Amino acid sequence: MIVIMGTTWLSSCGDGSTDSKKQADSANTANIDTAKKRDTSETAPVHMADMKPDAAFAVAAADGGMLEVALGKLAEKKGVSPTIKKLGTQMVTDHSKANMELKALAAEKQIVLPDNMSEKCQKKVSDLTEKTGKDFDKAYADLMVSDHKDDIDEFKKESEKGNDAQVSAWAKNKVPVLEHHLMMAQDAQKKLEK
């Protein structure tokens, strides 16, 4: 869920972009480039340079996590089916917790996370906001299925191939939760077909 899942915070960058995710990615790239220079000049290198894929994962997970919380709140409010409302509540609870964990881990690792959702995620929220009734419920369930499939793939990849042991462990710990969310979303889809 990138779903992250997660949360992301950042400082502005020089590209003029207002997209918080792009700003976080840019800030991390600058920090990592600085670290690469430092790593080659110090006798005891920090190896922040190896963090680039982990930082990109964390930013995407944070962006996705904020999306899941926003969509979950929308489902709690606009959902018609009790199943959709329950799914929304579960997303808000689990992804809020994961977002806070990721925020703490990112701070420890000096990874900049976005403050707000990316424009892409904001568009998903806007698109879903326009739907009502059973159309909303179906669109939400469909989105949760597709997002969680993508998230599971990304979290497994990070857990198996990440360079930072703590970021990889965090991702691995979240895979069962994401798989449970996928199962709930698929069950909701089936119930809505009846």
N, CA, C and O of each residue as an XYZ file, in Angstrom:
776
protein
N       0.810     -1.094      0.000
C       0.000      0.000      0.000
C       0.857      1.158      0.000
O       1.264      1.911      0.885
N       1.010      1.087     -1.215
C       1.928      2.068     -1.158
C       1.136      3.114     -1.336
O       0.639      4.179     -1.701
N       1.427      1.756     -0.666
C       0.880      1.767     -0.635
C       1.253      2.383      0.043
O       1.016      3.584     -0.086
N       2.357      1.731      1.582
C       2.787      1.910      2.339
C       2.063      1.947      2.268
O       0.844      1.937      2.440
N       2.467      1.976      2.110
C       1.683      2.299      3.208
C       2.167      3.572      3.697
O       2.409      4.074      2.600
N       2.425      4.291      4.372
C       3.230      5.070      5.011
C       2.975      6.462      5.063
O       1.863      6.924      4.807
N       4.010      7.194      5.402
C       3.890      8.606      5.633
C       5.170      9.224      5.169
O       6.217      8.580      5.235
N       5.133     10.442      4.703
C       6.357     11.008      4.230
C       6.426     12.493      4.500
O       5.430     13.206      4.384
N       7.624     12.959      4.867
C       7.811     14.360      5.210
C       9.036     14.889      4.519
O       9.966     14.129      4.249
N       9.067     16.212      4.216
C      10.216     16.695      3.499
C      10.454     18.169      3.545
O       9.638     18.942      4.049
N      11.580     18.546      3.015
C      11.891     19.959      2.868
C      11.855     20.274      1.380
O      11.908     19.371      0.544
N      11.766     21.536      1.059
C      11.603     21.867     -0.361
C      12.904     21.686     -1.114
O      13.997     21.724     -0.549
N      12.743     21.486     -2.422
C      13.909     21.312     -3.278
C      13.877     22.372     -4.353
O      12.905     23.119     -4.469
N      14.910     22.439     -5.121
C      15.063     23.495     -6.106
C      14.342     23.285     -7.404
O      14.479     24.121     -8.297
N      13.573     22.215     -7.576
C      12.938     21.992     -8.878
C      11.596     22.718     -9.009
O      10.941     22.619    -10.046
N      11.183     23.449     -7.966
C       9.948     24.211     -8.038
C       8.702     23.359     -7.904
O       7.594     23.888     -7.986
N       8.844     22.078     -7.704
C       7.712     21.164     -7.602
C       6.972     21.384     -6.296
O       7.577     21.657     -5.259
N       5.654     21.262     -6.363
C       4.851     21.349     -5.143
C       4.431     19.962     -4.687
O       3.749     19.829     -3.671
N       4.823     18.934     -5.411
C       4.492     17.556     -5.060
C       5.417     17.113     -3.934
O       6.630     17.010     -4.113
N       4.825     16.852     -2.772
C       5.591     16.523     -1.575
C       6.447     15.268     -1.754
O       7.563     15.206     -1.239
N       5.942     14.277     -2.472
C       6.703     13.048     -2.710
C       7.942     13.348     -3.558
O       9.032     12.859     -3.260
N       7.775     14.149     -4.610
C       8.913     14.500     -5.463
C       9.944     15.300     -4.677
O      11.148     15.121     -4.855
N       9.464     16.184     -3.807
C      10.379     16.974     -2.989
C      11.172     16.080     -2.041
O      12.372     16.281     -1.850
N      10.502     15.091     -1.447
C      11.199     14.172     -0.533
C      12.238     13.360     -1.283
O      13.365     13.198     -0.814
N      11.858     12.845     -2.456
C      12.815     12.090     -3.270
C      14.034     12.950     -3.614
O      15.173     12.490     -3.535
N      13.780     14.193     -3.995
C      14.867     15.104     -4.354
C      15.774     15.400     -3.156
O      16.998     15.411     -3.284
N      15.166     15.637     -2.000
C      15.956     15.907     -0.788
C      16.809     14.698     -0.419
O      17.969     14.849     -0.035
N      16.242     13.504     -0.532
C      17.008     12.294     -0.213
C      18.155     12.091     -1.188
O      19.253     11.701     -0.791
N      17.900     12.356     -2.472
C      18.965     12.221     -3.470
C      20.114     13.171     -3.135
O      21.281     12.784     -3.197
N      19.787     14.405     -2.782
C      20.826     15.383     -2.424
C      21.597     14.922     -1.185
O      22.824     15.008     -1.150
N      20.886     14.441     -0.180
C      21.553     13.948      1.043
C      22.463     12.765      0.739
O      23.569     12.666      1.270
N      21.988     11.875     -0.119
C      22.763     10.674     -0.456
C      23.984     11.044     -1.289
O      25.062     10.483     -1.095
N      23.818     11.988     -2.218
C      24.958     12.425     -3.021
C      26.033     13.055     -2.130
O      27.227     12.829     -2.330
N      25.599     13.838     -1.156
C      26.547     14.430     -0.203
C      27.235     13.325      0.597
O      28.440     13.381      0.846
N      26.460     12.327      0.993
C      27.023     11.216      1.765
C      28.025     10.417      0.938
O      29.033      9.947      1.465
N      27.750     10.263     -0.351
C      28.693      9.532     -1.217
C      30.048     10.226     -1.215
O      31.092      9.581     -1.114
N      30.014     11.544     -1.328
C      31.272     12.301     -1.326
C      31.982     12.129      0.012
O      33.198     11.947      0.059
N      31.208     12.188      1.112
C      31.782     12.042      2.440
C      32.315     10.614      2.628
O      33.386     10.419      3.204
N      31.563      9.619      2.138
C      31.972      8.222      2.287
C      33.338      7.962      1.658
O      34.131      7.183      2.186
N      33.604      8.605      0.545
C      34.877      8.353     -0.139
C      36.027      9.140      0.474
O      37.194      8.860      0.201
N      35.690     10.141      1.316
C      36.762     10.962      1.886
C      37.058     10.637      3.347
O      38.080     11.072      3.876
N      36.192      9.889      4.000
C      36.404      9.576      5.414
C      37.046      8.202      5.595
O      36.895      7.307      4.764
N      37.762      8.067      6.700
C      38.358      6.768      6.997
C      37.325      5.786      7.525
O      37.460      4.580      7.315
N      36.284      6.284      8.214
C      35.198      5.435      8.708
C      33.898      5.908      8.049
O      33.143      6.665      8.658
N      33.630      5.477      6.827
C      32.486      5.996      6.079
C      31.134      5.630      6.708
O      30.992      4.610      7.381
N      30.163      6.490      6.465
C      28.818      6.321      7.005
C      27.987      5.371      6.135
O      27.106      4.678      6.644
N      28.255      5.337      4.874
C      27.563      4.505      3.890
C      26.098      4.872      3.698
O      25.271      4.012      3.395
N      25.779      6.149      3.875
C      24.435      6.646      3.552
C      24.177      6.446      2.062
O      23.027      6.329      1.636
N      25.245      6.408      1.273
C      25.101      6.261     -0.173
C      24.364      4.976     -0.543
O      23.711      4.920     -1.585
N      24.458      3.959      0.284
C      23.784      2.691      0.005
C      22.285      2.748      0.288
O      21.562      1.792      0.006
N      21.821      3.853      0.837
C      20.427      3.981      1.274
C      19.466      4.417      0.173
O      18.260      4.480      0.414
N      19.957      4.718     -1.021
C      19.075      5.295     -2.054
C      17.837      4.441     -2.324
O      16.733      4.987     -2.320
N      17.958      3.124     -2.561
C      16.740      2.339     -2.802
C      15.832      2.261     -1.566
O      14.608      2.230     -1.692
N      16.430      2.232     -0.395
C      15.650      2.167      0.843
C      14.904      3.481      1.065
O      13.752      3.483      1.499
N      15.568      4.597      0.763
C      14.928      5.905      0.908
C      13.773      6.037     -0.085
O      12.707      6.543      0.265
N      13.983      5.584     -1.316
C      12.912      5.645     -2.320
C      11.724      4.788     -1.888
O      10.572      5.186     -2.058
N      12.007      3.617     -1.333
C      10.938      2.759     -0.824
C      10.189      3.458      0.300
O       8.958      3.466      0.312
N      10.917      4.046      1.242
C      10.296      4.703      2.390
C       9.404      5.857      1.946
O       8.312      6.038      2.484
N       9.856      6.628      0.981
C       9.062      7.747      0.465
C       7.776      7.218     -0.182
O       6.691      7.748      0.057
N       7.907      6.184     -0.994
C       6.724      5.601     -1.652
C       5.770      4.979     -0.627
O       4.552      5.112     -0.744
N       6.331      4.305      0.371
C       5.497      3.691      1.416
C       4.764      4.764      2.217
O       3.600      4.588      2.576
N       5.435      5.855      2.491
C       4.801      6.952      3.223
C       3.670      7.562      2.402
O       2.587      7.831      2.922
N       3.930      7.773      1.137
C       2.921      8.332      0.238
C       1.705      7.407      0.178
O       0.565      7.857      0.297
N       1.959      6.130     -0.005
C       0.888      5.145     -0.053
C       0.156      5.015      1.267
O      -1.059      4.821      1.291
N       0.881      5.119      2.354
C       0.263      5.033      3.673
C      -0.689      6.191      3.934
O      -1.772      6.007      4.490
N      -0.274      7.377      3.530
C      -1.158      8.536      3.673
C      -2.412      8.364      2.812
O      -3.515      8.732      3.214
N      -2.215      7.794      1.615
C      -3.356      7.540      0.730
C      -4.333      6.574      1.388
O      -5.541      6.813      1.380
N      -3.826      5.494      1.954
C      -4.700      4.486      2.562
C      -5.511      5.073      3.717
O      -6.683      4.738      3.887
N      -4.891      5.946      4.508
C      -5.601      6.575      5.619
C      -6.696      7.505      5.072
O      -7.834      7.475      5.540
N      -6.343      8.319      4.093
C      -7.326      9.256      3.520
C      -8.503      8.509      2.893
O      -9.660      8.879      3.091
N      -8.198      7.459      2.139
C      -9.267      6.678      1.504
C     -10.089      5.923      2.544
O     -11.303      5.786      2.398
N      -9.431      5.434      3.590
C     -10.141      4.739      4.662
C     -11.138      5.655      5.361
O     -12.262      5.252      5.661
N     -10.715      6.895      5.617
C     -11.616      7.873      6.245
C     -12.793      8.173      5.324
O     -13.927      8.334      5.774
N     -12.507      8.245      4.045
C     -13.570      8.474      3.059
C     -14.556      7.303      3.061
O     -15.767      7.508      2.991
N     -14.034      6.078      3.140
C     -14.890      4.887      3.164
C     -15.745      4.845      4.424
O     -16.907      4.441      4.377
N     -15.171      5.262      5.548
C     -15.948      5.309      6.793
C     -17.130      6.277      6.656
O     -18.218      6.028      7.175
N     -16.892      7.375      5.955
C     -17.892      8.429      5.817
C     -18.909      8.143      4.700
O     -20.112      8.315      4.896
N     -18.421      7.707      3.528
C     -19.284      7.589      2.354
C     -19.727      6.166      2.037
O     -20.628      5.963      1.224
N     -19.107      5.193      2.665
C     -19.445      3.805      2.365
C     -20.898      3.500      2.679
O     -21.443      3.988      3.669
N     -21.522      2.695      1.836
C     -22.908      2.285      2.042
C     -22.936      0.942      2.764
O     -23.716      0.738      3.694
N     -22.088      0.048      2.330
C     -22.024     -1.305      2.892
C     -21.269     -1.296      4.224
O     -20.247     -0.622      4.347
N     -21.760     -2.033      5.215
C     -21.016     -2.158      6.471
C     -19.626     -2.765      6.252
O     -18.684     -2.452      6.980
N     -19.508     -3.627      5.255
C     -18.215     -4.244      4.933
C     -17.204     -3.188      4.493
O     -16.037     -3.241      4.880
N     -17.651     -2.240      3.692
C     -16.764     -1.171      3.208
C     -16.393     -0.239      4.360
O     -15.241      0.180      4.473
N     -17.351      0.082      5.204
C     -17.055      0.935      6.355
C     -16.033      0.257      7.279
O     -15.110      0.901      7.778
N     -16.214     -1.039      7.496
C     -15.292     -1.794      8.345
C     -13.899     -1.843      7.711
O     -12.895     -1.681      8.405
N     -13.838     -2.064      6.401
C     -12.559     -2.075      5.690
C     -11.876     -0.718      5.831
O     -10.673     -0.648      6.084
N     -12.641      0.354      5.668
C     -12.090      1.701      5.818
C     -11.502      1.926      7.201
O     -10.407      2.470      7.337
N     -12.228      1.507      8.219
C     -11.755      1.655      9.598
C     -10.452      0.884      9.819
O      -9.529      1.382     10.464
N     -10.387     -0.331      9.280
C      -9.174     -1.145      9.425
C      -7.992     -0.470      8.740
O      -6.880     -0.476      9.268
N      -8.230      0.116      7.556
C      -7.156      0.809      6.830
C      -6.647      2.000      7.642
O      -5.438      2.203      7.758
N      -7.563      2.785      8.201
C      -7.166      3.951      8.988
C      -6.331      3.517     10.193
O      -5.277      4.093     10.465
N      -6.803      2.508     10.906
C      -6.102      2.038     12.108
C      -4.710      1.508     11.777
O      -3.717      1.959     12.347
N      -4.643      0.554     10.857
C      -3.363     -0.106     10.569
C      -2.372      0.813      9.867
O      -1.185      0.812     10.193
N      -2.851      1.594      8.908
C      -1.925      2.450      8.166
C      -1.488      3.662      8.983
O      -0.375      4.153      8.795
N      -2.335      4.154      9.881
C      -1.899      5.245     10.767
C      -0.752      4.762     11.651
O       0.236      5.470     11.844
N      -0.896      3.554     12.183
C       0.153      2.969     13.028
C       1.437      2.778     12.220
O       2.521      3.145     12.674
N       1.310      2.205     11.028
C       2.493      1.973     10.187
C       3.147      3.292      9.790
O       4.373      3.387      9.736
N       2.331      4.312      9.513
C       2.871      5.621      9.137
C       3.716      6.208     10.263
O       4.775      6.784     10.016
N       3.244      6.061     11.500
C       3.993      6.580     12.642
C       5.306      5.806     12.829
O       6.343      6.400     13.121
N       5.255      4.506     12.663
C       6.473      3.686     12.762
C       7.475      4.088     11.683
O       8.670      4.223     11.947
N       6.972      4.275     10.471
C       7.854      4.647      9.360
C       8.455      6.029      9.588
O       9.631      6.256      9.302
N       7.659      6.934     10.095
C       8.157      8.286     10.378
C       9.316      8.232     11.373
O      10.330      8.903     11.184
N       9.167      7.438     12.427
C      10.229      7.311     13.428
C      11.479      6.666     12.830
O      12.596      7.120     13.080
N      11.288      5.614     12.046
C      12.415      4.924     11.413
C      13.132      5.852     10.437
O      14.362      5.890     10.396
N      12.362      6.594      9.656
C      12.958      7.520      8.684
C      13.769      8.602      9.393
O      14.850      8.971      8.935
N      13.256      9.101     10.492
C      13.993     10.127     11.246
C      15.324      9.566     11.744
O      16.354     10.238     11.679
N      15.292      8.339     12.236
C      16.507      7.684     12.723
C      17.522      7.497     11.589
O      18.729      7.620     11.795
N      17.012      7.201     10.398
C      17.877      6.923      9.247
C      18.190      8.176      8.426
O      18.892      8.100      7.417
N      17.671      9.322      8.858
C      17.853     10.588      8.147
C      17.267     10.529      6.741
O      17.839     11.071      5.795
N      16.123      9.867      6.616
C      15.392      9.812      5.354
C      14.275     10.844      5.428
O      13.497     10.865      6.383
N      14.203     11.688      4.428
C      13.160     12.706      4.358
C      11.903     12.073      3.764
O      11.953     11.443      2.708
N      10.779     12.249      4.456
C       9.497     11.736      3.976
C       8.600     12.910      3.584
O       8.781     14.017      4.091
N       7.634     12.683      2.688
C       6.750     13.783      2.288
C       5.786     14.183      3.411
O       5.389     13.363      4.239
N       5.434     15.442      3.409
C       4.458     15.960      4.378
C       3.033     15.659      3.938
O       2.139     15.487      4.766
N       2.833     15.597      2.636
C       1.508     15.420      2.061
C       1.564     14.361      0.970
O       2.638     13.972      0.510
N       0.386     13.907      0.571
C       0.318     12.919     -0.509
C       0.797     13.528     -1.826
O       0.684     14.732     -2.057
N       1.327     12.672     -2.667
C       1.718     13.078     -4.013
C       0.479     13.495     -4.802
O      -0.649     13.184     -4.421
N       0.706     14.194     -5.893
C      -0.409     14.596     -6.761
C      -1.147     13.363     -7.284
O      -2.368     13.384     -7.432
N      -0.411     12.301     -7.559
C      -1.023     11.058     -8.050
C      -1.999     10.491     -7.012
O      -3.115     10.097     -7.352
N      -1.576     10.453     -5.759
C      -2.446      9.941     -4.695
C      -3.611     10.884     -4.434
O      -4.733     10.434     -4.198
N      -3.360     12.179     -4.473
C      -4.434     13.150     -4.277
C      -5.507     12.989     -5.352
O      -6.697     13.152     -5.081
N      -5.081     12.672     -6.565
C      -6.042     12.461     -7.650
C      -6.920     11.242     -7.369
O      -8.118     11.259     -7.654
N      -6.328     10.189     -6.814
C      -7.115      8.996     -6.463
C      -8.189      9.347     -5.434
O      -9.324      8.879     -5.529
N      -7.827     10.170     -4.454
C      -8.789     10.594     -3.441
C      -9.899     11.425     -4.097
O     -11.082     11.210     -3.835
N      -9.506     12.370     -4.946
C     -10.491     13.216     -5.632
C     -11.444     12.396     -6.489
O     -12.656     12.613     -6.473
N     -10.883     11.455     -7.235
C     -11.709     10.613     -8.104
C     -12.716      9.801     -7.290
O     -13.879      9.677     -7.675
N     -12.269      9.256     -6.177
C     -13.156      8.440     -5.353
C     -14.196      9.306     -4.637
O     -15.324      8.864     -4.421
N     -13.826     10.520     -4.272
C     -14.741     11.432     -3.593
C     -15.977     11.720     -4.449
O     -17.067     11.940     -3.923
N     -15.798     11.716     -5.758
C     -16.902     12.026     -6.675
C     -17.928     10.899     -6.765
O     -19.043     11.121     -7.236
N     -17.576      9.713     -6.328
C     -18.489      8.567     -6.426
C     -19.406      8.510     -5.204
O     -19.066      9.000     -4.127
N     -20.568      7.904     -5.398
C     -21.531      7.779     -4.299
C     -22.163      6.390     -4.318
O     -22.101      5.670     -5.315
N     -22.768      6.038     -3.194
C     -23.542      4.808     -3.091
C     -22.744      3.561     -3.420
O     -21.579      3.427     -3.047
N     -23.400      2.647     -4.130
C     -22.756      1.378     -4.485
C     -21.575      1.583     -5.422
O     -20.625      0.800     -5.401
N     -21.622      2.634     -6.251
C     -20.489      2.936     -7.134
C     -19.244      3.258     -6.301
O     -18.136      2.838     -6.634
N     -19.444      4.006     -5.219
C     -18.327      4.316     -4.323
C     -17.777      3.028     -3.719
O     -16.571      2.783     -3.753
N     -18.672      2.203     -3.163
C     -18.241      0.975     -2.502
C     -17.425      0.089     -3.436
O     -16.372     -0.426     -3.060
N     -17.922     -0.081     -4.656
C     -17.228     -0.929     -5.635
C     -15.867     -0.335     -6.002
O     -14.863     -1.045     -6.045
N     -15.846      0.963     -6.263
C     -14.584      1.619     -6.641
C     -13.563      1.537     -5.509
O     -12.377      1.320     -5.755
N     -14.027      1.710     -4.266
C     -13.116      1.635     -3.120
C     -12.547      0.223     -2.976
O     -11.339      0.051     -2.812
N     -13.414     -0.781     -3.038
C     -12.946     -2.172     -2.911
C     -11.959     -2.506     -4.022
O     -10.923     -3.120     -3.769
N     -12.276     -2.105     -5.251
C     -11.384     -2.369     -6.389
C     -10.025     -1.699     -6.188
O      -8.982     -2.294     -6.457
N     -10.052     -0.465     -5.715
C      -8.811      0.276     -5.489
C      -7.979     -0.367     -4.380
O      -6.754     -0.441     -4.482
N      -8.638     -0.829     -3.331
C      -7.913     -1.480     -2.240
C      -7.269     -2.788     -2.706
O      -6.162     -3.116     -2.279
N      -7.945     -3.529     -3.569
C      -7.368     -4.768     -4.092
C      -6.136     -4.449     -4.938
O      -5.069     -5.022     -4.718
N      -6.276     -3.547     -5.895
C      -5.139     -3.258     -6.787
C      -3.978     -2.620     -6.028
O      -2.823     -2.987     -6.247
N      -4.271     -1.665     -5.133
C      -3.198     -1.018     -4.371
C      -2.458     -2.011     -3.477
O      -1.231     -1.975     -3.380
N      -3.205     -2.886     -2.831
C      -2.551     -3.822     -1.914
C      -1.744     -4.888     -2.653
O      -0.730     -5.357     -2.135
N      -2.169     -5.272     -3.836
C      -1.344     -6.194     -4.634
C      -0.008     -5.535     -4.952
O       1.047     -6.152     -4.805
N      -0.057     -4.283     -5.386
C       1.173     -3.544     -5.698
C       2.037     -3.378     -4.450
O       3.250     -3.580     -4.490
N       1.394     -3.005     -3.340
C       2.129     -2.785     -2.096
C       2.835     -4.052     -1.632
O       4.000     -4.012     -1.236
N       2.134     -5.162     -1.682
C       2.738     -6.429     -1.248
C       3.986     -6.729     -2.062
O       5.004     -7.147     -1.509
N       3.915     -6.521     -3.364
C       5.090     -6.739     -4.223
C       6.257     -5.842     -3.805
O       7.392     -6.303     -3.684
N       5.968     -4.566     -3.587
C       7.027     -3.617     -3.228
C       7.606     -3.906     -1.838
O       8.817     -3.813     -1.633
N       6.748     -4.253     -0.902
C       7.224     -4.534      0.457
C       8.041     -5.829      0.491
O       9.040     -5.908      1.206
N       7.630     -6.832     -0.267
C       8.419     -8.069     -0.340
C       9.779     -7.798     -0.970
O      10.798     -8.313     -0.510
N       9.789     -6.999     -2.010
C      11.055     -6.663     -2.688
C      12.004     -5.969     -1.708
O      13.184     -6.311     -1.630
N      11.481     -4.997     -0.965
C      12.321     -4.292      0.014
C      12.787     -5.245      1.107
O      13.941     -5.189      1.532
N      11.895     -6.119      1.562
C      12.269     -7.022      2.659
C      13.348     -8.012      2.243
O      14.142     -8.453      3.074
N      13.381     -8.363      0.957
C      14.360     -9.339      0.461
C      15.631     -8.694     -0.074
O      16.709     -9.282      0.019
N      15.519     -7.488     -0.636
C      16.664     -6.911     -1.347
C      17.109     -5.553     -0.840
O      18.026     -4.954     -1.401
N      16.474     -5.059      0.212
C      16.849     -3.745      0.736
C      18.269     -3.745      1.283
O      18.759     -4.770      1.757
N      18.922     -2.598      1.217
C      20.293     -2.468      1.714
C      20.349     -2.218      3.214
O      21.325     -2.582      3.871
N      19.301     -1.596      3.761
C      19.290     -1.268      5.186
C      18.505     -2.329      5.937
O      17.336     -2.569      5.636
N      19.137     -2.960      6.904
C      18.516     -4.071      7.639
C      17.248     -3.646      8.374
O      16.281     -4.406      8.416
N      17.235     -2.445      8.954
C      16.062     -2.011      9.711
C      14.880     -1.683      8.797
O      13.740     -2.030      9.105
N      15.152     -1.021      7.687
C      14.077     -0.694      6.740
C      13.517     -1.988      6.146
O      12.304     -2.138      5.996
N      14.404     -2.911      5.813
C      13.969     -4.207      5.274
C      13.140     -4.977      6.288
O      12.133     -5.589      5.932
N      13.553     -4.952      7.540
C      12.815     -5.656      8.594
C      11.433     -5.028      8.794
O      10.449     -5.741      8.991
N      11.363     -3.715      8.745
C      10.069     -3.034      8.882
C       9.142     -3.462      7.744
O       7.973     -3.773      7.969
N       9.677     -3.474      6.518
C       8.873     -3.875      5.362
C       8.386     -5.320      5.514
O       7.220     -5.623      5.259
N       9.288     -6.197      5.930
C       8.935     -7.609      6.096
C       7.830     -7.775      7.133
O       6.927     -8.593      6.962
N       7.907     -7.001      8.197
C       6.918     -7.052      9.273
C       5.537     -6.597      8.803
O       4.524     -7.002      9.373
N       5.492     -5.768      7.780
C       4.214     -5.227      7.285
C       3.561     -6.120      6.228
O       2.371     -5.959      5.959
N       4.291     -7.049      5.626
C       3.725     -7.893      4.567
C       2.487     -8.665      5.049
O       1.479     -8.660      4.342
N       2.510     -9.324      6.208
C       1.303    -10.038      6.644
C       0.091     -9.118      6.837
O      -1.041     -9.518      6.566
N       0.322     -7.910      7.296
C      -0.764     -6.944      7.478
C      -1.350     -6.575      6.114
O      -2.569     -6.525      5.944
N      -0.473     -6.320      5.152
C      -0.930     -5.973      3.798
C      -1.687     -7.143      3.160
O      -2.688     -6.944      2.471
N      -1.202     -8.350      3.398
C      -1.890     -9.532      2.855
C      -3.281     -9.683      3.485
O      -4.234    -10.079      2.814
N      -3.383     -9.368      4.767
C      -4.692     -9.404      5.433
C      -5.623     -8.344      4.832
O      -6.805     -8.604      4.611
N      -5.084     -7.152      4.570
C      -5.880     -6.089      3.952
C      -6.365     -6.523      2.563
O      -7.516     -6.286      2.197
N      -5.483     -7.153      1.806
C      -5.863     -7.627      0.468
C      -7.002     -8.636      0.576
O      -7.965     -8.575     -0.189
N      -6.894     -9.548      1.512
C      -7.944    -10.554      1.708
C      -9.273     -9.873      2.070
O     -10.323    -10.234      1.539
N      -9.220     -8.890      2.974
C     -10.434     -8.159      3.357
C     -11.045     -7.437      2.152
O     -12.262     -7.449      1.966
N     -10.198     -6.815      1.344
C     -10.685     -6.076      0.172
C     -11.299     -7.027     -0.857
O     -12.322     -6.712     -1.464
N     -10.671     -8.192     -1.053
C     -11.216     -9.180     -1.990
C     -12.554     -9.720     -1.481
O     -13.479     -9.931     -2.265
N     -12.656     -9.943     -0.177
C     -13.923    -10.379      0.412
C     -15.001     -9.314      0.201
O     -16.146     -9.638     -0.111
N     -14.628     -8.041      0.373
C     -15.581     -6.946      0.164
C     -16.055     -6.929     -1.290
O     -17.240     -6.733     -1.558
N     -15.128     -7.134     -2.223
C     -15.500     -7.191     -3.640
C     -16.554     -8.282     -3.875
O     -17.558     -8.050     -4.549
N     -16.316     -9.454     -3.321
C     -17.231    -10.577     -3.511
C     -18.611    -10.279     -2.939
O     -19.625    -10.587     -3.566
N     -18.653     -9.685     -1.759
C     -19.925     -9.348     -1.126
C     -20.696     -8.327     -1.947
O     -21.924     -8.376     -2.015
N     -19.977     -7.403     -2.567
C     -20.639     -6.357     -3.371
C     -21.187     -6.910     -4.680
O     -22.080     -6.311     -5.279
N     -20.657     -8.052     -5.130
C     -21.147     -8.664     -6.373
C     -22.492     -9.349     -6.174
O     -23.203     -9.592     -7.148
N     -22.856     -9.664     -4.943
C     -24.094    -10.374     -4.662
C     -25.308     -9.490     -4.809
O     -26.432     -9.947     -4.604
